[in-house]
Amino acid sequence: MLEGGGDALVFTGSFVGNSVGPPGMAAYAAAKAGLMGLMRSLTADYGALGVRADALNGCRAKNARGRGGRKANGSCPRDVDG
């Protein structure tokens, strides 16, 4: 990456890494929060050398009952019961 003049790293994040997740998801939330910290640190350490680090933070897909997914305004729901 560095020898080639830079590149991009793309991580699969989650809105749970930046907010309070549902009950029973502490390990998942901690892992995703750590991933976000790693992404920011890589950007700080290697951004000037042309390496970009980004994360895709999606929402859940709608389930068979039509619940979940994005709100009408495109934002992720705060309510994650399901």
Buried (B, 14 or more C-beta within 10 A) or exposed (E): EEEEEBEEBEBEBBBBBBEEBEEEBEEBBEBBBEBBEBBEEBBEEBEEEEBBBEBEBEBBEEEEEEEBEBEEEEEBBEEBEE
